[in-house]
Amino acid sequence: MQDEHAFLAKLLQRDTRACHQLVKEHHGRLVMVARTIVGESAEDVVQEGWLLAFRALPTFEGRSSLKTWLTRIVINAAYGRHRYEKIRLTASLDEVMDEGMPLAERFDKHGHWHDPLAHWQAETPEELLGRAELASILQKAMQTLPDSQRLVWLLRDQSGLEFKEIADTLNTSEANVRVLLHRARLKLLAVINDYEEGKPC
């Protein structure tokens, strides 16, 4: 996005093109985040979030990016509208560890690879077509992640929030956020590796 201060000035002037650009750039990602919390009501929650955001724009102080600010608004709208219990998204470290480590069989007792992952393909035209298939597989795999892991992954890897911001938003510790993110990444990595090795995904 262009320089955020100049862009914000246009938004404050209710410049139609800037407002449309903001919505176009963030809407899909915000719906994914909201869906993790409220399921099928995500679109309604994000619409509510947009209304709140445009009303609150004059008070935006720029302490975080617009992206982070919008994400927080939508998460708060989701919690508020559905009185969602934050505790559902705060898995304890013990609960997460009980799942078993994804790809554990490929590590030795010192945490080093003893069975490395497949060599991933270069980007030839044929392989690029395969990437569309992989994207679809990953989308399905992402939906199977526990809510807490999926939300943390979306907030960190898709929305770019800092660990402290995620921890504060979800009312949990940064350590918990890191463990949840690590688990989510390993599970998705395992799916990619199965795809690269030609295994059914």
PADREN-161331 format. One record per residue: residue number from 1; residue in one letter; x, y, z of N, C-alpha, C in turn. Coordinates in steps of 0.2 Angstrom, whole numbers, padded with zeros to 4 digits, always signed. Example, Ala and Ser with C-alpha at 12.3 -4.5 7.8 and 13.67 -1.06 7.14 Angstrom:
+-----+--------+--------+---------+-------+---------+----------+-------+--------+---------+-------+
! num ! residu ! n.east ! n.north !  n.up ! ca.east ! ca.north ! ca.up ! c.east ! c.north !  c.up !
+-----+--------+--------+---------+-------+---------+----------+-------+--------+---------+-------+
!   1 !      A !  +0066 !   -0028 ! +0039 !   +0062 !    -0022 ! +0039 !  +0066 !   -0016 ! +0039 !
!   2 !      S !  +0064 !   -0011 ! +0035 !   +0068 !    -0005 ! +0036 !  +0064 !   +0000 ! +0039 !
+-----+--------+--------+---------+-------+---------+----------+-------+--------+---------+-------+
//
This chain:
+-----+--------+--------+---------+-------+---------+----------+-------+--------+---------+-------+
! num ! residu ! n.east ! n.north !  n.up ! ca.east ! ca.north ! ca.up ! c.east ! c.north !  c.up !
+-----+--------+--------+---------+-------+---------+----------+-------+--------+---------+-------+
!   1 !      M !  +0004 !   -0006 ! +0000 !   +0000 !    +0000 ! +0000 !  +0004 !   +0006 ! +0000 !
!   2 !      Q !  +0002 !   +0012 ! -0003 !   +0006 !    +0018 ! -0003 !  +0007 !   +0020 ! +0004 !
!   3 !      D !  +0011 !   +0026 ! +0004 !   +0013 !    +0029 ! +0011 !  +0007 !   +0029 ! +0015 !
!   4 !      E !  +0007 !   +0026 ! +0021 !   +0001 !    +0025 ! +0025 !  -0002 !   +0032 ! +0028 !
!   5 !      H !  +0003 !   +0037 ! +0029 !   +0000 !    +0044 ! +0031 !  -0004 !   +0047 ! +0026 !
!   6 !      A !  -0001 !   +0047 ! +0020 !   -0005 !    +0050 ! +0014 !  -0012 !   +0046 ! +0013 !
!   7 !      F !  -0011 !   +0040 ! +0013 !   -0017 !    +0035 ! +0012 !  -0022 !   +0037 ! +0018 !
!   8 !      L !  -0020 !   +0037 ! +0024 !   -0025 !    +0039 ! +0029 !  -0028 !   +0046 ! +0029 !
!   9 !      A !  -0024 !   +0050 ! +0026 !   -0027 !    +0057 ! +0025 !  -0033 !   +0057 ! +0020 !
!  10 !      K !  -0032 !   +0053 ! +0015 !   -0037 !    +0052 ! +0010 !  -0043 !   +0048 ! +0013 !
!  11 !      L !  -0042 !   +0043 ! +0017 !   -0047 !    +0040 ! +0020 !  -0051 !   +0045 ! +0025 !
!  12 !      L !  -0048 !   +0049 ! +0028 !   -0051 !    +0054 ! +0033 !  -0055 !   +0059 ! +0029 !
!  13 !      Q !  -0053 !   +0060 ! +0022 !   -0057 !    +0064 ! +0018 !  -0063 !   +0061 ! +0015 !
!  14 !      R !  -0063 !   +0054 ! +0016 !   -0069 !    +0050 ! +0013 !  -0068 !   +0049 ! +0006 !
!  15 !      D !  -0061 !   +0049 ! +0004 !   -0060 !    +0048 ! -0004 !  -0062 !   +0041 ! -0006 !
!  16 !      T !  -0067 !   +0041 ! -0010 !   -0070 !    +0035 ! -0012 !  -0065 !   +0029 ! -0015 !
!  17 !      R !  -0060 !   +0031 ! -0019 !   -0056 !    +0027 ! -0021 !  -0051 !   +0024 ! -0016 !
!  18 !      A !  -0049 !   +0028 ! -0011 !   -0045 !    +0025 ! -0005 !  -0049 !   +0021 ! -0001 !
!  19 !      C !  -0056 !   +0022 ! +0000 !   -0060 !    +0018 ! +0004 !  -0061 !   +0011 ! +0001 !
!  20 !      H !  -0062 !   +0011 ! -0005 !   -0063 !    +0005 ! -0009 !  -0056 !   +0001 ! -0009 !
!  21 !      Q !  -0051 !   +0004 ! -0010 !   -0044 !    +0001 ! -0009 !  -0043 !   -0003 ! -0003 !
!  22 !      L !  -0045 !   +0001 ! +0003 !   -0044 !    -0002 ! +0009 !  -0048 !   -0008 ! +0010 !
!  23 !      V !  -0054 !   -0008 ! +0008 !   -0059 !    -0014 ! +0009 !  -0056 !   -0019 ! +0004 !
!  24 !      K !  -0055 !   -0018 ! -0002 !   -0052 !    -0023 ! -0006 !  -0046 !   -0027 ! -0004 !
!  25 !      E !  -0042 !   -0023 ! -0001 !   -0035 !    -0026 ! +0002 !  -0036 !   -0030 ! +0008 !
!  26 !      H !  -0041 !   -0029 ! +0012 !   -0041 !    -0032 ! +0019 !  -0047 !   -0036 ! +0020 !
!  27 !      H !  -0053 !   -0036 ! +0016 !   -0059 !    -0039 ! +0017 !  -0058 !   -0046 ! +0018 !
!  28 !      G !  -0055 !   -0050 ! +0013 !   -0055 !    -0057 ! +0012 !  -0051 !   -0060 ! +0018 !
!  29 !      R !  -0046 !   -0056 ! +0020 !   -0042 !    -0059 ! +0026 !  -0046 !   -0058 ! +0032 !
!  30 !      L !  -0049 !   -0052 ! +0033 !   -0053 !    -0051 ! +0039 !  -0059 !   -0056 ! +0040 !
!  31 !      V !  -0062 !   -0058 ! +0034 !   -0067 !    -0063 ! +0034 !  -0064 !   -0070 ! +0037 !
!  32 !      M !  -0058 !   -0072 ! +0035 !   -0055 !    -0078 ! +0037 !  -0054 !   -0078 ! +0044 !
!  33 !      V !  -0051 !   -0072 ! +0047 !   -0050 !    -0072 ! +0054 !  -0057 !   -0072 ! +0058 !
!  34 !      A !  -0062 !   -0069 ! +0056 !   -0068 !    -0069 ! +0059 !  -0071 !   -0076 ! +0059 !
!  35 !      R !  -0071 !   -0079 ! +0053 !   -0074 !    -0086 ! +0052 !  -0071 !   -0091 ! +0058 !
!  36 !      T !  -0065 !   -0090 ! +0060 !   -0062 !    -0094 ! +0065 !  -0065 !   -0093 ! +0071 !
!  37 !      I !  -0068 !   -0087 ! +0073 !   -0071 !    -0086 ! +0079 !  -0079 !   -0087 ! +0079 !
!  38 !      V !  -0082 !   -0085 ! +0073 !   -0089 !    -0085 ! +0073 !  -0092 !   -0089 ! +0068 !
!  39 !      G !  -0088 !   -0093 ! +0064 !   -0091 !    -0097 ! +0059 !  -0094 !   -0094 ! +0053 !
!  40 !      E !  -0100 !   -0096 ! +0052 !   -0104 !    -0093 ! +0046 !  -0106 !   -0086 ! +0047 !
!  41 !      S !  -0106 !   -0083 ! +0053 !   -0108 !    -0076 ! +0054 !  -0102 !   -0071 ! +0052 !
!  42 !      A !  -0096 !   -0074 ! +0049 !   -0090 !    -0070 ! +0048 !  -0092 !   -0064 ! +0044 !
!  43 !      E !  -0095 !   -0065 ! +0039 !   -0097 !    -0059 ! +0034 !  -0100 !   -0053 ! +0038 !
!  44 !      D !  -0105 !   -0055 ! +0042 !   -0109 !    -0050 ! +0045 !  -0104 !   -0046 ! +0050 !
!  45 !      V !  -0100 !   -0050 ! +0054 !   -0096 !    -0047 ! +0059 !  -0091 !   -0043 ! +0055 !
!  46 !      V !  -0088 !   -0044 ! +0049 !   -0083 !    -0040 ! +0046 !  -0087 !   -0034 ! +0043 !
!  47 !      Q !  -0093 !   -0034 ! +0041 !   -0097 !    -0028 ! +0039 !  -0098 !   -0024 ! +0045 !
!  48 !      E !  -0099 !   -0027 ! +0051 !   -0100 !    -0023 ! +0057 !  -0093 !   -0019 ! +0059 !
!  49 !      G !  -0088 !   -0023 ! +0058 !   -0081 !    -0021 ! +0059 !  -0079 !   -0015 ! +0054 !
!  50 !      W !  -0081 !   -0015 ! +0048 !   -0080 !    -0010 ! +0043 !  -0084 !   -0003 ! +0046 !
!  51 !      L !  -0090 !   -0004 ! +0048 !   -0093 !    +0002 ! +0050 !  -0090 !   +0005 ! +0056 !
!  52 !      L !  -0088 !   +0001 ! +0061 !   -0084 !    +0003 ! +0067 !  -0078 !   +0007 ! +0065 !
!  53 !      A !  -0074 !   +0004 ! +0060 !   -0068 !    +0006 ! +0058 !  -0068 !   +0013 ! +0055 !
!  54 !      F !  -0073 !   +0014 ! +0050 !   -0074 !    +0020 ! +0047 !  -0076 !   +0026 ! +0052 !
!  55 !      R !  -0080 !   +0024 ! +0057 !   -0082 !    +0029 ! +0062 !  -0077 !   +0031 ! +0066 !
!  56 !      A !  -0072 !   +0026 ! +0067 !   -0067 !    +0027 ! +0072 !  -0060 !   +0030 ! +0069 !
!  57 !      L !  -0060 !   +0030 ! +0062 !   -0054 !    +0033 ! +0059 !  -0051 !   +0039 ! +0061 !
!  58 !      P !  -0056 !   +0044 ! +0063 !   -0053 !    +0051 ! +0065 !  -0049 !   +0050 ! +0072 !
!  59 !      T !  -0050 !   +0044 ! +0076 !   -0046 !    +0043 ! +0082 !  -0040 !   +0039 ! +0081 !
!  60 !      F !  -0039 !   +0036 ! +0075 !   -0034 !    +0032 ! +0074 !  -0027 !   +0036 ! +0075 !
!  61 !      E !  -0023 !   +0033 ! +0079 !   -0017 !    +0037 ! +0081 !  -0011 !   +0034 ! +0078 !
!  62 !      G !  -0011 !   +0029 ! +0074 !   -0005 !    +0026 ! +0070 !  +0000 !   +0023 ! +0074 !
!  63 !      R !  -0002 !   +0021 ! +0081 !   +0002 !    +0017 ! +0085 !  +0004 !   +0010 ! +0082 !
!  64 !      S !  -0001 !   +0007 ! +0078 !   +0000 !    +0001 ! +0074 !  -0002 !   +0002 ! +0067 !
!  65 !      S !  -0001 !   -0003 ! +0063 !   -0003 !    -0002 ! +0056 !  -0010 !   -0002 ! +0055 !
!  66 !      L !  -0013 !   +0001 ! +0050 !   -0020 !    +0000 ! +0048 !  -0022 !   -0007 ! +0048 !
!  67 !      K !  -0018 !   -0011 ! +0045 !   -0019 !    -0019 ! +0045 !  -0021 !   -0022 ! +0052 !
!  68 !      T !  -0016 !   -0020 ! +0057 !   -0017 !    -0022 ! +0064 !  -0023 !   -0020 ! +0067 !
!  69 !      W !  -0024 !   -0013 ! +0066 !   -0029 !    -0010 ! +0069 !  -0036 !   -0013 ! +0067 !
!  70 !      L !  -0037 !   -0014 ! +0060 !   -0043 !    -0017 ! +0057 !  -0044 !   -0024 ! +0060 !
!  71 !      T !  -0039 !   -0028 ! +0061 !   -0039 !    -0034 ! +0063 !  -0042 !   -0035 ! +0070 !
!  72 !      R !  -0039 !   -0030 ! +0074 !   -0041 !    -0030 ! +0081 !  -0049 !   -0028 ! +0082 !
!  73 !      I !  -0051 !   -0023 ! +0077 !   -0058 !    -0021 ! +0077 !  -0062 !   -0027 ! +0076 !
!  74 !      V !  -0061 !   -0031 ! +0071 !   -0065 !    -0037 ! +0069 !  -0065 !   -0042 ! +0074 !
!  75 !      I !  -0059 !   -0043 ! +0077 !   -0059 !    -0048 ! +0082 !  -0063 !   -0046 ! +0088 !
!  76 !      N !  -0063 !   -0040 ! +0090 !   -0067 !    -0037 ! +0096 !  -0074 !   -0037 ! +0094 !
!  77 !      A !  -0076 !   -0036 ! +0088 !   -0083 !    -0036 ! +0085 !  -0085 !   -0043 ! +0086 !
!  78 !      A !  -0081 !   -0048 ! +0084 !   -0083 !    -0055 ! +0084 !  -0084 !   -0057 ! +0091 !
!  79 !      Y !  -0080 !   -0056 ! +0096 !   -0081 !    -0057 ! +0103 !  -0087 !   -0054 ! +0106 !
!  80 !      G !  -0088 !   -0048 ! +0104 !   -0093 !    -0044 ! +0107 !  -0100 !   -0046 ! +0105 !
!  81 !      R !  -0101 !   -0047 ! +0098 !   -0107 !    -0049 ! +0095 !  -0109 !   -0056 ! +0097 !
!  82 !      H !  -0105 !   -0060 ! +0098 !   -0107 !    -0067 ! +0100 !  -0105 !   -0069 ! +0107 !
!  83 !      R !  -0103 !   -0064 ! +0111 !   -0101 !    -0066 ! +0118 !  -0097 !   -0072 ! +0118 !
!  84 !      Y !  -0092 !   -0072 ! +0113 !   -0088 !    -0078 ! +0112 !  -0083 !   -0079 ! +0118 !
!  85 !      E !  -0082 !   -0085 ! +0121 !   -0078 !    -0086 ! +0127 !  -0071 !   -0086 ! +0124 !
!  86 !      K !  -0067 !   -0081 ! +0126 !   -0060 !    -0081 ! +0124 !  -0056 !   -0088 ! +0126 !
!  87 !      I !  -0058 !   -0091 ! +0132 !   -0055 !    -0096 ! +0134 !  -0054 !   -0102 ! +0129 !
!  88 !      R !  -0059 !   -0102 ! +0125 !   -0059 !    -0108 ! +0119 !  -0053 !   -0107 ! +0115 !
!  89 !      L !  -0050 !   -0101 ! +0115 !   -0044 !    -0100 ! +0110 !  -0037 !   -0100 ! +0114 !
!  90 !      T !  -0038 !   -0102 ! +0121 !   -0032 !    -0101 ! +0124 !  -0030 !   -0108 ! +0127 !
!  91 !      A !  -0028 !   -0112 ! +0122 !   -0025 !    -0119 ! +0124 !  -0019 !   -0118 ! +0129 !
!  92 !      S !  -0019 !   -0122 ! +0134 !   -0013 !    -0122 ! +0138 !  -0008 !   -0126 ! +0135 !
!  93 !      L !  -0001 !   -0125 ! +0137 !   +0004 !    -0128 ! +0134 !  +0004 !   -0136 ! +0135 !
!  94 !      D !  +0001 !   -0138 ! +0141 !   +0000 !    -0145 ! +0142 !  -0005 !   -0148 ! +0137 !
!  95 !      E !  -0010 !   -0145 ! +0135 !   -0015 !    -0147 ! +0131 !  -0012 !   -0148 ! +0124 !
!  96 !      V !  -0008 !   -0143 ! +0122 !   -0005 !    -0143 ! +0115 !  +0000 !   -0148 ! +0115 !
!  97 !      M !  +0004 !   -0149 ! +0120 !   +0009 !    -0155 ! +0120 !  +0006 !   -0161 ! +0119 !
!  98 !      D !  +0000 !   -0162 ! +0122 !   -0004 !    -0169 ! +0122 !  -0005 !   -0171 ! +0115 !
!  99 !      E !  -0006 !   -0166 ! +0110 !   -0008 !    -0168 ! +0103 !  -0002 !   -0173 ! +0100 !
! 100 !      G !  +0004 !   -0173 ! +0102 !   +0009 !    -0176 ! +0098 !  +0012 !   -0171 ! +0093 !
! 101 !      M !  +0018 !   -0172 ! +0092 !   +0022 !    -0167 ! +0088 !  +0021 !   -0169 ! +0080 !
! 102 !      P !  +0018 !   -0165 ! +0076 !   +0018 !    -0166 ! +0069 !  +0025 !   -0167 ! +0066 !
! 103 !      L !  +0026 !   -0172 ! +0062 !   +0033 !    -0174 ! +0059 !  +0038 !   -0177 ! +0064 !
! 104 !      A !  +0035 !   -0179 ! +0070 !   +0040 !    -0181 ! +0075 !  +0044 !   -0187 ! +0073 !
! 105 !      E !  +0042 !   -0191 ! +0069 !   +0045 !    -0197 ! +0067 !  +0051 !   -0195 ! +0063 !
! 106 !      R !  +0052 !   -0189 ! +0060 !   +0057 !    -0187 ! +0056 !  +0063 !   -0184 ! +0060 !
! 107 !      F !  +0062 !   -0183 ! +0066 !   +0068 !    -0180 ! +0070 !  +0071 !   -0185 ! +0075 !
! 108 !      D !  +0077 !   -0184 ! +0076 !   +0081 !    -0189 ! +0081 !  +0079 !   -0186 ! +0088 !
! 109 !      K !  +0082 !   -0189 ! +0093 !   +0081 !    -0187 ! +0100 !  +0084 !   -0180 ! +0102 !
! 110 !      H !  +0089 !   -0178 ! +0097 !   +0092 !    -0171 ! +0098 !  +0088 !   -0165 ! +0095 !
! 111 !      G !  +0083 !   -0167 ! +0091 !   +0079 !    -0162 ! +0087 !  +0081 !   -0161 ! +0080 !
! 112 !      H !  +0086 !   -0165 ! +0078 !   +0089 !    -0164 ! +0071 !  +0085 !   -0169 ! +0066 !
! 113 !      W !  +0085 !   -0167 ! +0060 !   +0082 !    -0171 ! +0055 !  +0086 !   -0178 ! +0054 !
! 114 !      H !  +0082 !   -0184 ! +0055 !   +0085 !    -0190 ! +0053 !  +0082 !   -0192 ! +0046 !
! 115 !      D !  +0076 !   -0190 ! +0045 !   +0073 !    -0191 ! +0038 !  +0071 !   -0185 ! +0035 !
! 116 !      P !  +0075 !   -0181 ! +0032 !   +0073 !    -0175 ! +0029 !  +0067 !   -0175 ! +0025 !
! 117 !      L !  +0064 !   -0169 ! +0024 !   +0058 !    -0168 ! +0020 !  +0060 !   -0169 ! +0013 !
! 118 !      A !  +0055 !   -0170 ! +0009 !   +0056 !    -0171 ! +0001 !  +0059 !   -0164 ! -0002 !
! 119 !      H !  +0063 !   -0165 ! -0007 !   +0066 !    -0160 ! -0011 !  +0060 !   -0157 ! -0015 !
! 120 !      W !  +0058 !   -0150 ! -0013 !   +0053 !    -0147 ! -0016 !  +0054 !   -0145 ! -0023 !
! 121 !      Q !  +0049 !   -0145 ! -0027 !   +0050 !    -0144 ! -0035 !  +0052 !   -0137 ! -0036 !
! 122 !      A !  +0055 !   -0136 ! -0042 !   +0056 !    -0129 ! -0044 !  +0050 !   -0127 ! -0048 !
! 123 !      E !  +0049 !   -0121 ! -0049 !   +0043 !    -0118 ! -0052 !  +0043 !   -0118 ! -0060 !
! 124 !      T !  +0042 !   -0124 ! -0063 !   +0041 !    -0125 ! -0070 !  +0034 !   -0123 ! -0071 !
! 125 !      P !  +0032 !   -0122 ! -0078 !   +0025 !    -0121 ! -0079 !  +0020 !   -0126 ! -0076 !
! 126 !      E !  +0022 !   -0133 ! -0077 !   +0018 !    -0138 ! -0075 !  +0017 !   -0138 ! -0068 !
! 127 !      E !  +0023 !   -0137 ! -0064 !   +0023 !    -0137 ! -0057 !  +0019 !   -0131 ! -0054 !
! 128 !      L !  +0018 !   -0125 ! -0058 !   +0014 !    -0120 ! -0056 !  +0007 !   -0122 ! -0056 !
! 129 !      L !  +0005 !   -0126 ! -0061 !   -0002 !    -0128 ! -0061 !  -0003 !   -0133 ! -0054 !
! 130 !      G !  +0002 !   -0136 ! -0053 !   +0001 !    -0140 ! -0047 !  +0001 !   -0136 ! -0040 !
! 131 !      R !  +0004 !   -0130 ! -0040 !   +0003 !    -0126 ! -0035 !  -0004 !   -0124 ! -0033 !
! 132 !      A !  -0008 !   -0123 ! -0038 !   -0015 !    -0122 ! -0037 !  -0019 !   -0127 ! -0033 !
! 133 !      E !  -0017 !   -0133 ! -0035 !   -0019 !    -0139 ! -0032 !  -0017 !   -0139 ! -0025 !
! 134 !      L !  -0010 !   -0138 ! -0024 !   -0008 !    -0137 ! -0017 !  -0011 !   -0132 ! -0013 !
! 135 !      A !  -0012 !   -0126 ! -0016 !   -0016 !    -0121 ! -0012 !  -0023 !   -0123 ! -0010 !
! 136 !      S !  -0026 !   -0127 ! -0014 !   -0033 !    -0130 ! -0012 !  -0032 !   -0135 ! -0006 !
! 137 !      I !  -0027 !   -0139 ! -0007 !   -0026 !    -0144 ! -0001 !  -0024 !   -0140 ! +0005 !
! 138 !      L !  -0020 !   -0135 ! +0005 !   -0018 !    -0132 ! +0011 !  -0024 !   -0128 ! +0014 !
! 139 !      Q !  -0028 !   -0125 ! +0010 !   -0034 !    -0122 ! +0012 !  -0039 !   -0127 ! +0016 !
! 140 !      K !  -0039 !   -0133 ! +0014 !   -0043 !    -0138 ! +0017 !  -0040 !   -0140 ! +0024 !
! 141 !      A !  -0033 !   -0141 ! +0023 !   -0029 !    -0142 ! +0029 !  -0030 !   -0137 ! +0035 !
! 142 !      M !  -0030 !   -0131 ! +0033 !   -0030 !    -0125 ! +0037 !  -0037 !   -0125 ! +0041 !
! 143 !      Q !  -0042 !   -0128 ! +0038 !   -0048 !    -0128 ! +0041 !  -0049 !   -0133 ! +0046 !
! 144 !      T !  -0044 !   -0138 ! +0046 !   -0044 !    -0144 ! +0050 !  -0040 !   -0142 ! +0057 !
! 145 !      L !  -0036 !   -0137 ! +0057 !   -0033 !    -0135 ! +0063 !  -0037 !   -0133 ! +0068 !
! 146 !      P !  -0035 !   -0135 ! +0074 !   -0039 !    -0132 ! +0080 !  -0040 !   -0125 ! +0080 !
! 147 !      D !  -0046 !   -0122 ! +0082 !   -0047 !    -0115 ! +0082 !  -0042 !   -0111 ! +0084 !
! 148 !      S !  -0039 !   -0113 ! +0090 !   -0033 !    -0108 ! +0093 !  -0027 !   -0108 ! +0088 !
! 149 !      Q !  -0025 !   -0114 ! +0085 !   -0020 !    -0114 ! +0081 !  -0021 !   -0110 ! +0074 !
! 150 !      R !  -0027 !   -0111 ! +0071 !   -0029 !    -0108 ! +0065 !  -0029 !   -0100 ! +0066 !
! 151 !      L !  -0032 !   -0098 ! +0072 !   -0032 !    -0091 ! +0073 !  -0026 !   -0088 ! +0074 !
! 152 !      V !  -0021 !   -0091 ! +0078 !   -0015 !    -0088 ! +0079 !  -0011 !   -0088 ! +0072 !
! 153 !      W !  -0011 !   -0093 ! +0068 !   -0008 !    -0094 ! +0062 !  -0010 !   -0088 ! +0057 !
! 154 !      L !  -0017 !   -0087 ! +0057 !   -0020 !    -0082 ! +0053 !  -0017 !   -0075 ! +0055 !
! 155 !      L !  -0017 !   -0074 ! +0062 !   -0015 !    -0067 ! +0064 !  -0008 !   -0066 ! +0063 !
! 156 !      R !  -0004 !   -0071 ! +0064 !   +0004 !    -0070 ! +0063 !  +0006 !   -0070 ! +0056 !
! 157 !      D !  +0004 !   -0076 ! +0053 !   +0007 !    -0077 ! +0046 !  +0003 !   -0074 ! +0040 !
! 158 !      Q !  -0003 !   -0073 ! +0041 !   -0007 !    -0069 ! +0036 !  -0008 !   -0062 ! +0038 !
! 159 !      S !  -0009 !   -0060 ! +0044 !   -0010 !    -0053 ! +0046 !  -0004 !   -0049 ! +0048 !
! 160 !      G !  +0001 !   -0053 ! +0050 !   +0007 !    -0050 ! +0052 !  +0007 !   -0046 ! +0059 !
! 161 !      L !  +0003 !   -0048 ! +0063 !   +0003 !    -0045 ! +0070 !  +0009 !   -0048 ! +0074 !
! 162 !      E !  +0011 !   -0044 ! +0078 !   +0017 !    -0046 ! +0083 !  +0014 !   -0051 ! +0088 !
! 163 !      F !  +0019 !   -0055 ! +0091 !   +0017 !    -0060 ! +0096 !  +0013 !   -0057 ! +0102 !
! 164 !      K !  +0016 !   -0051 ! +0104 !   +0013 !    -0048 ! +0110 !  +0006 !   -0045 ! +0108 !
! 165 !      E !  +0005 !   -0043 ! +0102 !   -0002 !    -0040 ! +0100 !  -0007 !   -0046 ! +0100 !
! 166 !      I !  -0005 !   -0052 ! +0097 !   -0009 !    -0058 ! +0097 !  -0011 !   -0060 ! +0104 !
! 167 !      A !  -0006 !   -0061 ! +0108 !   -0007 !    -0063 ! +0115 !  -0012 !   -0058 ! +0119 !
! 168 !      D !  -0011 !   -0052 ! +0118 !   -0015 !    -0047 ! +0121 !  -0022 !   -0048 ! +0118 !
! 169 !      T !  -0023 !   -0048 ! +0112 !   -0030 !    -0049 ! +0109 !  -0033 !   -0055 ! +0111 !
! 170 !      L !  -0029 !   -0061 ! +0112 !   -0033 !    -0067 ! +0113 !  -0032 !   -0069 ! +0121 !
! 171 !      N !  -0030 !   -0064 ! +0125 !   -0029 !    -0065 ! +0132 !  -0026 !   -0071 ! +0134 !
! 172 !      T !  -0020 !   -0072 ! +0131 !   -0015 !    -0078 ! +0133 !  -0008 !   -0075 ! +0133 !
! 173 !      S !  -0004 !   -0080 ! +0134 !   +0003 !    -0078 ! +0135 !  +0007 !   -0078 ! +0128 !
! 174 !      E !  +0012 !   -0074 ! +0127 !   +0016 !    -0075 ! +0121 !  +0019 !   -0082 ! +0120 !
! 175 !      A !  +0021 !   -0085 ! +0125 !   +0024 !    -0092 ! +0125 !  +0018 !   -0097 ! +0122 !
! 176 !      N !  +0012 !   -0096 ! +0124 !   +0007 !    -0100 ! +0121 !  +0006 !   -0098 ! +0114 !
! 177 !      V !  +0006 !   -0092 ! +0112 !   +0005 !    -0090 ! +0105 !  +0010 !   -0093 ! +0101 !
! 178 !      R !  +0017 !   -0093 ! +0103 !   +0022 !    -0096 ! +0099 !  +0021 !   -0104 ! +0099 !
! 179 !      V !  +0019 !   -0107 ! +0104 !   +0018 !    -0114 ! +0103 !  +0012 !   -0116 ! +0098 !
! 180 !      L !  +0007 !   -0112 ! +0099 !   +0001 !    -0113 ! +0094 !  +0003 !   -0112 ! +0087 !
! 181 !      L !  +0007 !   -0107 ! +0086 !   +0009 !    -0105 ! +0079 !  +0014 !   -0111 ! +0077 !
! 182 !      H !  +0019 !   -0113 ! +0081 !   +0023 !    -0118 ! +0079 !  +0020 !   -0125 ! +0077 !
! 183 !      R !  +0014 !   -0127 ! +0081 !   +0011 !    -0132 ! +0079 !  +0007 !   -0132 ! +0073 !
! 184 !      A !  +0004 !   -0126 ! +0072 !   +0000 !    -0125 ! +0065 !  +0005 !   -0125 ! +0059 !
! 185 !      R !  +0011 !   -0122 ! +0060 !   +0016 !    -0122 ! +0054 !  +0018 !   -0129 ! +0053 !
! 186 !      L !  +0019 !   -0133 ! +0058 !   +0022 !    -0140 ! +0057 !  +0016 !   -0144 ! +0054 !
! 187 !      K !  +0010 !   -0143 ! +0056 !   +0005 !    -0147 ! +0052 !  +0004 !   -0145 ! +0045 !
! 188 !      L !  +0005 !   -0139 ! +0044 !   +0004 !    -0137 ! +0037 !  +0010 !   -0139 ! +0033 !
! 189 !      L !  +0016 !   -0139 ! +0036 !   +0022 !    -0141 ! +0033 !  +0022 !   -0149 ! +0031 !
! 190 !      A !  +0019 !   -0153 ! +0036 !   +0018 !    -0160 ! +0034 !  +0013 !   -0161 ! +0028 !
! 191 !      V !  +0008 !   -0157 ! +0028 !   +0004 !    -0158 ! +0022 !  +0008 !   -0156 ! +0015 !
! 192 !      I !  +0012 !   -0151 ! +0015 !   +0016 !    -0149 ! +0009 !  +0020 !   -0155 ! +0008 !
! 193 !      N !  +0024 !   -0157 ! +0013 !   +0028 !    -0163 ! +0012 !  +0025 !   -0169 ! +0009 !
! 194 !      D !  +0019 !   -0171 ! +0011 !   +0015 !    -0176 ! +0009 !  +0014 !   -0175 ! +0001 !
! 195 !      Y !  +0012 !   -0169 ! +0000 !   +0010 !    -0167 ! -0007 !  +0017 !   -0168 ! -0012 !
! 196 !      E !  +0022 !   -0166 ! -0009 !   +0028 !    -0166 ! -0013 !  +0031 !   -0173 ! -0014 !
! 197 !      E !  +0029 !   -0177 ! -0009 !   +0031 !    -0184 ! -0010 !  +0026 !   -0189 ! -0013 !
! 198 !      G !  +0021 !   -0186 ! -0016 !   +0016 !    -0189 ! -0020 !  +0011 !   -0193 ! -0015 !
! 199 !      K !  +0011 !   -0192 ! -0009 !   +0006 !    -0196 ! -0004 !  -0001 !   -0192 ! -0005 !
! 200 !      P !  -0006 !   -0196 ! -0004 !   -0013 !    -0193 ! -0003 !  -0013 !   -0188 ! +0002 !
! 201 !      C !  -0016 !   -0182 ! +0001 !   -0017 !    -0177 ! +0006 !  -0024 !   -0176 ! +0008 !
+-----+--------+--------+---------+-------+---------+----------+-------+--------+---------+-------+
//
